[in-house]
Amino acid sequence: MGGNESDGYYCTICGGVPPDKITTRRVLIDGKETGIDHLDWIFDEVKKLEVSGDSRLAEEILVRVQQFNYVPTKKKNEYAAGLLAAYKESLAKKE
């Protein structure tokens, strides 16, 4: 691995992102696996908010997801539902 914290890290063989630096996870959105960057961080941040209610949780998750990922306007509801399901699954695994 080459690079540094300020310039970013890269694989010295292929020039791509080193496997240990990949922060993208796959989530089912509208029946299709979709890569979402920074998902673990997003879920941790939403958990800190101690928000209740599915619609409010989905809204908070979606706001943060859109900071790092493109969410098509026409698929916003599908993304919200898929991300909420992934969030609940993530919480269940941690308990």
N, C-alpha and C positions, 0 to 999 in steps of 0.2 A: 504494500500500500504506500502510495506517495502522497504528497501534499501536506497541509497543516490546517489548523483550526480556522485561520483567517481566510485562506484561499480555497479551502475545501479539500476533501480527500478523493483520491482516484486510484483505480487499480493500475499498477505499473505494467501489467501485461496487456490488458485490453483498453484501458483508459476509462472504463465505466465506473459505476458506483461500487465500492467494495461491499461484499455481502453483509458484513457486520455493521454497515452504515445504512442499510435499507430500512426505511421506516414505513413502508407501504404494506397494508394488510388487505386481504380480500374480504368483501362483504357481498352477500346476495342482495342485489337491488333489482326489483322487478323480475326475479327469477334468473338473473345473470350475475356471475361473479364480477365484481367491480373493484379495482384497486383504489384504496383510500389512503392517502399519505397522512402521517402523524396521528393515526387513529388512537393509539394507546394514550398519547399525550392528551388528545381531545377528550377521551372518556375520563381520564383522571381530572381534568379541569372541570368538566361538567359535574362529576361526583362531588367536588369541593363546594359547589354551589348549593348543594342540598335542596335541589328543586324537586317538587312533587307534581304529579300529573303527567300523563303520557304526552299530551300535546305540548306542554311547556318543555319537557325533557327533549322531545324531538326538535323543537325550535332552537334550543340552546346548542344541541349537537350540530344541527345543520348550519347555524351561524359560524361555528368554528371550523367545520368541514370546508365551508366555502372560502375560508382564508387560505387554504392550501390546495384545494381541488376545484376543478370545474364541475358545476352541477347544472345540467340543462334545465332551463326554466320549466319546460313541459314535463319534466320528470321529478320535480321538486317533492311532490307528495310521495312518490315511490322511494326516493332517496330517504326521506324522513322516516318512512315505515321500516325500511331495511336497516337503517342506522340505529333506530330505536330497538329493534329486535337484537341487533348485534351488541348494543350497549347492555341490554338486560342479560344476554347470554354471558357477556364478559363479567358482569357483577356476580352472576350465579357461580361462575368458575372460581372467583376469588373468595367465596364464602366457604 
